Amino acid sequence: MASPFQESTDLVRVHAAGPVEAKATVPGSKSLTNRFLLLAAMAEGSSLLSNPLSSDDTRYMREALAQLGVAVQEETQGWRVTGRGRWQSPSETLFIGNAGTAMRFLTPALAACSEQAAITGNERMLVRPIGDLVDGLRQLGVTVTYTGQAGYPPLRVRGPLTSGRAAIRGDASSQYLSGLLMALPLAQGHSDIHIEGSLVSRTYVDMTLDCMAALGVKVDPTADYTHFSIPGNQRYQARAIAIEPDASTASYWLALPLMVGGGVTIPEIPEKSHQGDFGLIEILEKMGARVERNEGAIRIEAAELRGVDVDMNTQSDVAPTLAVVATRAKSPTTIRNIYNMRIKECDRIDTLQRAFDSLGLTMESGRDWIKVYPGRVSRPGTVDPEDDHRMAMVFALLGLADGGVSITTPECVAKTYPNFYRDFGRVLARRD
């Protein structure tokens, strides 16, 4: 069976494929893996993380923790993290590539757990804003110095992180809030965080709070998540943690039969998940996809789809997946309240718009919304995912459905799904 992916050093050509009949094994959640790596590192003692994600983003987190004196060892059952509470100050700058979770979670943790450290990333990371987080840390007594352009990494961080009150914007990235929430319980006194404006990606904040609770630390949010009360002098407890399959990665498998026909079964999907991105399943059902749930497994099958109008503020990582599925619908789809897509690894709204335009697909976009019209790839060509893993994978879905799509920097999928081309290629046969 010939793979639909024709790979070369700097390009992958995607041929039309399908239909599919597969049982997909989805790797562990990146968001959960990096949260639990950090929390286990801040605990005293040994934690075992089962089903962790091995990818570029989690590798950068592990390497940074190693520089801080935290051992992460691979075992048959998972990763063994030996936390040490207080970390050593690294002799060299921490390099975290383009791992947004590592940058935004480690920066507050460095102030809480070590005396001083410098942290940087690759070229993409150096244009991703971090000013709102830095402003919050400065309100809590942390000395943070921009060693490049103000408002962006690289940074030099000097603690301690002191208890107190901080106000931060909520409409840019929930990762700033998550980073502060994970670090502040280690401070000596009580702290309060006030959210200015609306809070984006609330489900990821829920995930953070659930992870903290799993290791014995409590935070008290108001019902509307505008204030967070954080008792100080808490300590994380080492635990054994099972990591769920990655909901964002699962989205590509959920979309596959809707793009190429057939059906896909995904096992081990928790009934009550930490990950809001699994909400995509309900949206696909609303569009008309056939979905069956049976003992923790989800099966999705091709069907005639209709367009929807949805708010994806809490699920922006899977909004690009929905955008490509929407090209298969019989009527337009509008996706709203997704400004957060503009400050990811790239500006995902603009990147989608350029790719759709170049491939002959119709999409309209604004500051925080997109509208996708039914269509097929009518102008075969090469698209640039801007070194963004999620863009590369959704562009691959378009190619698998219609053919005629080539993707530059295909290796960027290693950020969260290193085996994407292998796994999808194994279950699909070229149609041309």
C-alpha positions in Angstrom: 0.0 0.0 0.0 1.6 3.2 -1.2 1.7 6.0 1.4 -0.1 9.2 0.4 2.8 11.2 1.8 5.8 11.6 -0.5 8.5 13.1 1.8 11.7 14.9 1.0 14.1 16.9 3.1 12.1 20.2 3.1 8.8 19.2 1.5 6.0 16.6 1.8 3.7 16.1 -1.2 0.3 14.9 -0.1 -1.7 12.7 -2.4 -5.5 12.0 -2.3 -6.2 9.0 -0.1 -9.0 6.9 1.4 -11.4 5.8 2.4 -10.1 4.9 5.9 -10.9 2.2 8.3 -8.7 2.4 11.4 -8.3 2.1 15.1 -6.1 5.1 16.1 -3.7 5.2 19.0 -3.4 8.8 20.1 -0.2 9.8 22.0 -0.4 11.5 25.4 -1.5 15.1 25.9 1.3 17.7 25.5 -0.6 20.1 27.7 -0.9 17.6 30.5 2.6 16.2 30.1 4.3 19.6 30.4 2.1 20.6 33.4 2.8 17.4 35.3 6.5 17.5 34.5 6.7 20.9 36.0 4.5 20.1 39.0 6.4 16.9 39.7 9.6 18.8 39.5 8.4 21.3 42.2 7.3 18.4 44.5 9.6 16.6 46.9 10.0 13.0 45.9 9.4 10.6 43.0 6.5 10.8 40.6 5.7 8.4 37.8 4.0 9.8 34.7 2.5 7.1 32.5 1.6 7.7 28.8 3.6 10.9 28.6 4.1 12.6 25.2 7.5 12.3 23.7 7.9 15.3 21.4 9.9 18.5 20.8 7.9 20.5 23.3 8.2 18.0 26.1 11.8 17.3 25.3 12.6 21.0 25.8 10.8 21.0 29.2 12.8 17.9 30.3 16.1 19.4 29.2 15.4 22.6 31.1 14.5 20.7 34.2 17.7 18.7 33.9 19.7 21.9 33.9 17.8 22.8 37.1 18.9 19.6 38.8 15.6 17.7 38.3 16.1 14.1 37.1 13.5 12.7 34.5 14.2 9.1 33.7 12.5 6.9 31.2 11.2 3.6 32.5 9.0 0.9 31.1 5.9 2.3 32.7 6.6 5.9 31.9 8.8 8.8 33.1 10.1 9.0 36.6 10.4 12.6 37.9 12.5 13.1 41.0 11.4 16.5 42.3 13.5 18.5 44.7 11.4 21.5 45.7 14.2 24.0 45.4 16.1 24.0 42.1 19.7 24.8 41.4 20.4 27.9 39.4 21.5 26.9 35.9 25.0 27.8 34.8 23.8 28.2 31.2 20.7 29.8 29.6 17.7 27.5 29.4 16.7 26.9 25.7 13.1 25.9 25.1 12.8 26.1 21.3 9.3 27.2 20.4 7.6 25.5 23.4 5.1 28.1 24.6 4.1 26.0 27.6 7.7 25.6 28.7 8.4 29.3 28.4 5.2 30.5 30.1 5.2 27.8 32.8 8.9 27.8 33.7 9.3 31.6 34.0 7.2 31.9 37.1 8.5 28.6 38.5 12.0 29.8 38.1 11.2 32.7 40.4 9.6 30.4 43.0 12.1 27.6 42.9 15.6 29.0 42.0 17.6 32.1 42.7 18.1 33.3 39.1 18.0 31.9 35.6 18.0 33.1 31.9 15.6 31.6 29.4 15.3 31.9 25.7 14.0 30.1 22.6 14.3 29.8 18.9 13.5 32.6 16.4 9.8 31.9 16.5 9.7 32.1 20.3 11.4 35.5 20.3 8.4 37.0 18.5 5.8 35.5 20.8 4.7 38.0 23.4 5.3 37.5 27.1 4.8 41.0 28.5 1.6 40.3 30.3 3.2 37.5 32.3 6.3 39.6 33.1 4.0 42.5 34.3 2.3 40.0 36.6 5.6 38.7 38.0 6.9 42.2 38.6 3.8 42.9 40.7 4.8 39.9 42.8 8.3 41.1 43.6 10.2 39.2 40.8 13.0 41.0 38.9 12.5 40.2 35.2 14.9 41.7 32.6 14.3 41.6 28.9 17.6 40.8 27.3 16.3 41.4 23.8 13.2 43.3 22.6 10.9 44.5 25.4 7.8 42.4 25.8 9.4 39.3 24.3 11.9 36.6 25.3 14.7 36.1 26.0 14.4 36.9 29.8 16.5 36.9 32.9 14.5 36.0 36.0 15.6 36.7 39.6 13.4 35.6 42.5 12.0 35.3 45.0 8.3 35.1 44.0 6.5 36.9 46.9 2.9 36.6 47.9 0.6 39.5 47.1 -2.0 40.7 44.6 -1.5 40.8 40.8 -3.7 41.8 38.0 -3.2 40.3 34.5 -5.0 40.4 31.2 -7.1 37.3 30.5 -7.7 37.8 26.8 -4.2 37.1 25.4 -3.2 33.6 26.7 -4.4 31.5 29.5 -0.9 30.1 29.8 0.2 33.3 31.6 -2.4 32.7 34.3 -1.6 28.9 34.5 2.1 29.7 35.0 1.3 32.0 37.9 -1.2 29.6 39.5 1.2 26.7 39.5 4.0 28.8 41.1 2.2 31.0 43.7 1.2 28.2 46.1 4.9 27.9 47.0 5.1 31.5 48.1 5.2 32.3 51.8 1.8 34.0 52.1 -1.7 34.3 50.6 -2.0 35.6 47.0 -4.8 36.9 44.8 -4.9 37.2 41.0 -7.4 39.5 39.3 -8.3 38.9 35.7 -8.7 42.0 33.6 -11.1 41.5 30.7 -12.5 38.2 29.5 -10.5 35.0 30.1 -9.6 33.1 27.0 -9.3 29.3 26.9 -10.9 28.7 30.3 -10.8 25.0 29.8 -7.0 25.1 29.9 -7.2 26.9 33.3 -9.5 24.2 34.5 -6.9 21.7 33.4 -4.2 23.5 35.3 -6.3 23.6 38.5 -7.1 19.8 38.1 -3.4 19.0 37.7 -2.5 21.0 40.8 -5.2 19.3 42.8 -4.0 15.9 41.7 -0.7 16.8 43.4 -2.4 18.1 46.6 -2.5 21.9 46.0 -5.6 24.0 46.2 -6.7 27.3 44.5 -10.0 29.0 45.1 -11.4 30.7 42.0 -14.6 32.7 41.9 -17.4 31.2 39.8 -16.8 33.6 37.0 -13.0 33.1 37.1 -12.3 36.8 37.5 -10.4 36.3 40.8 -8.2 33.5 42.1 -7.3 33.1 45.7 -4.1 31.1 46.3 -3.2 30.0 49.8 0.6 30.1 50.4 3.0 27.7 52.0 1.6 24.7 50.1 3.7 21.9 48.9 3.2 19.6 45.9 3.0 15.9 46.7 4.8 13.3 44.5 2.2 11.0 42.8 1.7 8.5 40.1 -0.2 10.2 37.2 -1.8 8.7 34.1 -1.8 11.1 31.2 -4.8 11.2 28.8 -4.5 11.0 25.0 -4.0 14.4 23.5 -7.3 15.9 22.5 -5.8 18.3 19.9 -4.0 15.4 18.2 -7.1 13.3 18.3 -8.8 16.0 16.3 -6.9 15.0 13.2 -8.1 11.4 13.5 -11.7 12.6 14.2 -11.5 14.8 11.0 -10.0 12.1 8.8 -13.1 10.1 7.9 -15.0 13.3 7.3 -12.4 14.3 4.8 -11.7 11.0 3.0 -14.6 8.8 3.9 -14.8 5.7 6.1 -14.5 5.5 9.8 -12.0 5.8 12.7 -12.2 4.4 16.2 -10.2 6.1 19.0 -9.9 4.1 22.3 -9.3 5.3 25.8 -11.1 8.6 25.6 -12.1 9.6 29.2 -15.7 10.3 29.9 -14.7 13.3 31.9 -11.6 14.8 30.4 -9.2 17.5 31.6 -9.1 18.7 28.0 -11.7 21.0 26.6 -10.6 20.3 23.0 -12.6 17.0 23.1 -15.6 19.3 22.8 -14.9 19.2 19.1 -16.7 15.8 19.0 -20.0 17.5 19.9 -19.4 20.2 17.2 -18.8 17.5 14.6 -22.0 15.7 15.8 -23.9 19.0 15.4 -22.6 19.1 11.8 -24.0 15.7 11.1 -21.1 13.3 11.7 -22.0 9.9 12.9 -20.5 9.4 16.3 -20.7 6.3 18.6 -19.5 6.1 22.2 -18.8 2.7 23.7 -16.8 1.9 26.8 -14.4 4.7 26.6 -14.0 4.5 22.8 -15.2 7.0 20.2 -16.1 6.0 16.7 -16.7 8.6 14.0 -17.9 7.9 10.5 -18.3 10.0 7.3 -21.6 11.6 6.7 -23.2 14.5 4.9 -22.2 17.6 6.8 -23.9 20.9 7.3 -22.3 24.2 8.4 -22.4 25.5 11.9 -21.9 28.8 13.8 -19.8 28.2 16.9 -17.8 30.0 19.6 -14.5 28.3 20.0 -12.9 30.5 22.5 -12.2 27.5 24.8 -11.1 25.2 22.0 -9.0 27.4 19.7 -6.3 24.7 19.2 -8.8 22.6 17.3 -10.4 25.5 15.4 -8.1 24.9 12.4 -9.2 21.3 12.3 -12.8 22.4 12.2 -11.9 24.9 9.5 -10.7 22.2 7.1 -13.6 19.9 7.9 -16.0 22.8 7.1 -14.8 22.7 3.5 -16.7 19.4 3.2 -20.0 20.8 4.5 -23.0 21.7 2.4 -23.2 25.2 3.9 -20.8 27.8 5.4 -19.3 27.5 8.8 -18.5 30.5 11.1 -16.0 30.1 13.9 -16.0 33.0 16.4 -14.1 34.4 19.4 -10.7 32.9 18.3 -8.3 35.9 18.6 -6.1 33.6 20.6 -5.2 31.8 17.3 -3.2 34.9 16.3 -0.6 34.5 19.1 0.2 30.8 18.7 3.3 29.4 17.0 2.2 31.7 14.1 -0.8 33.8 13.3 -3.1 30.9 12.5 -5.9 32.9 11.1 -3.7 34.6 8.6 -1.8 31.4 7.8 -5.1 29.6 7.1 -6.3 32.5 5.0 -3.2 32.5 2.8 -3.3 28.7 2.3 -7.0 28.7 1.5 -6.5 31.5 -1.0 -3.6 29.8 -2.7 -5.4 26.4 -3.0 -8.6 27.9 -4.4 -10.7 27.5 -1.2 -13.0 30.3 0.0 -12.6 31.7 3.5 -13.3 35.1 5.1 -11.6 36.3 8.2 -11.5 39.1 10.8 -9.7 40.0 14.0 -11.2 37.0 15.9 -13.4 35.0 13.5 -13.3 33.0 10.3 -16.0 31.9 7.8 -15.4 28.9 5.7 -17.4 28.0 2.6 -17.8 24.6 1.0 -15.2 23.7 -1.6 -12.4 21.6 -2.9 -8.8 22.3 -3.6 -8.9 23.7 -7.1 -5.4 25.1 -7.5 -2.9 22.5 -6.5 0.2 24.0 -4.9 2.6 24.4 -2.0 1.5 25.9 1.3 3.7 27.2 4.1 2.6 26.2 7.7 4.9 28.9 9.1 6.7 26.1 11.1 3.5 25.5 13.0 2.7 21.9 13.7 -1.1 22.3 13.8 -1.1 24.1 10.5 1.0 21.4 8.8 -1.4 18.7 10.0 -4.6 20.4 8.9 -3.0 21.2 5.5 -2.2 17.5 5.3 -5.9 16.7 5.8 -6.8 18.9 2.9 -4.2 17.1 0.7 -5.5 13.7 1.8 -9.0 14.7 0.8 -8.3 16.4 -2.5 -4.7 15.8 -3.4 -2.4 18.5 -4.9 -1.1 19.9 -1.6 2.6 20.2 -0.8 3.7 21.4 2.6 7.0 23.1 3.5 8.9 22.4 6.8 7.0 19.2 7.3 9.2 18.2 10.2 7.5 20.9 12.4 4.9 18.2 13.3 7.5 16.8 15.7 6.5 19.6 18.1 3.5 17.5 19.3 3.1 14.5 16.9 6.5 13.2 15.6 4.9 10.1 14.0 2.0 11.9 12.2 3.0 11.0 8.7 3.9 7.5 9.6 0.7 6.8 11.6 -1.6 8.3 9.0 0.4 6.8 6.1 0.0 3.3 7.6 -3.8 3.4 7.4 -4.3 5.2 4.1 -3.8 4.2 0.5 -3.2 6.7 -2.3 -6.1 7.1 -4.7 -4.0 8.4 -7.6 
